[in-house]
């Protein structure tokens, strides 16, 4: 295997880096202030996107830095999972950058679902506006009344009734539900409780303006509402959508989810590594320039040893993630389940470790938005839950490892 950059990756990475340094990074501090001024309230119905965001998105699109995640050279950059990974890392250094390049979750995963599994009508109606950056989308999977770490527990129902599907249930932590441009949700629900447990659930397209879709609230994550995106709780009360809104067909939900979540985890993990790199730079800068007890902070309290440990941890996480990306490209996400689970376990933990150590060095300044550290910490902790708790990933890794060991014993 070869993790060196392809010519396409190197070209995109150079242009991406230039755009971020010239336009995004100088704007981040102002964006934080504007966003708080416009959206410093839990009332998501009043949330707005700062106007400069749309300007930056248009500039990025004009420069060909758009839909970089999509493996289609007409609709996106046409990069493999491995080729895209370094770009995701570079974008991960900024909490704003993924949206500017139309590479932000949950839209990337939803676009991949529609690209790989949607029919022509669904692609025209819902995929194209997302690719153009005209609308936003939501993925509704997690439920408050069951242990959603086991997705087979989902109780929201999708029942056929004539030419329609009727949806009933409650979802929460539906990212992007508060965004003023959010128009469509992909909802995963139960269609046949008597089928095999991985063939009981279905994904269906639900426009958010459909009668019976009731958004109850946005949920603060570690005290932040993540405006203007939001993580919402929504009730589907006898929501009716046409039969043609189903994706692939009844019972295909888990098959689609595996296709959606495999590459998406590479994106998340590489962005986490980019965020960890930024935190490490802040650690070094702070440690080298701040003086306490007559010495730079780096020379106190074992901070140089911590620096070395963090450097090694980031590099290890990167190599593991690139290997998982290589596996997805070569054998597919379903066969790379152990490697995907491993990076979901490792990358967010590394980010959390690096951010935590950096916050210790910054002291009180780390607790407010004068630095990106609170946002990076929220990303790290959220990923350790949103992508499944660590215990689930460990169980998957162990189960796969034991199965492989038993297979070798019988060879």
C-alpha angles and dihedrals in degrees: 000000000000123000096182115122119268116229089256093051092047091051095047092044093053093049092043092051092049093050093048094048094046102040116009106040094049089051099047097089092047090046090055091054095043092047092052091047093051099035109023092128136078089234097104093183088075097046118125135187113239107252094235090067092066090047092053092047091054091049091050092049092049089054093051093250095128136116088000092164096062115097093219120099093207100046097027142358095297093229126154119237090261093048093050095048097083090050090053089051092053092049090048090070087075129051089210103043101081092061093048090059094040089247101117130123137281090020095060092056093044091049089051090052092052093042095050102029109018122101122237094267093050091048093052094045101040113007099054096054089050092049089050092050092238096121140023130224141209134215113215112196114116118083129200098220100055138047097266092189081085101053092194086074093072111130104184105118131222109193128182116237115173109297093348143068118228117211125199128172148075128269131182141183086043100164118222094019092125097050113118090226096049109124110153137042129197104216124196116206147152118279102161119020092183096058126093107294093251093048099050099084135072138192119227136177115242121182108221093229092061113122111260096034101120119181105204103182149325115255119225113231108213088339096311125107093205091225135221088026105041133182106247143195113221136181122212105205111185090320111184124205130168120271090246091066092077114105114233093327146292115320096018095106099104094043089054092044092056090051090047100043100044100067090030091062090055088055092049094046096047090048088051089053091050089050090050090052090053092049090049091053089052089050092054095043093049093043094050098046106036117082125207128168089000097304140083111267091243090068094053133083099000094299094144089055089049089051091054093048092050092048091054094044093053093048092048092050091049093052091048091051094048089050091052089049090051090050092051091051094047107034104011135253095278092058093043094057094122093051092046092050090049095056092044086057098043109036100055090044091053091049091049091049094050094045092048093052091046091051089054089056093047095048115187093359089067093063098066136049094268083100131031090240099102090051092047091050090052090051092051096048093042092052090053087062106026092055090045129281119288091250092061092051091048090050091051092048093048093046092051093045093051091048090052091047092052090049091053091049091057096045 
